[in-house]
Amino acid sequence: MIELSLVGLAGAFAGTIVAAFAYPPLVMAIQHGLRLRTPEEAALLRRAVLAFDILVFAGVGYWLGTLIAG
């Protein structure tokens, strides 16, 4: 059975909040660099960046929460 740490979950929540603030500038920078041609490409890019953003920041938040609080 997987045991989740309460402080780790709090860190993951904080990481998700950070991901929400980091998402708009990150998407704009990537879209500007790629110069997408169709709205479908832009929508797919936004979804992929959002998924990656949340996974990474929540994971780092969980790790930092367990590292700091034990």
Buried (B, 14 or more C-beta within 10 A) or exposed (E): EEEEBEBBBBBBBBBBEBBEEBBEEBBEEBBEEEEBEEEEEBEEBBEEBBEEBBEEBBEBBBBBBBEEEE
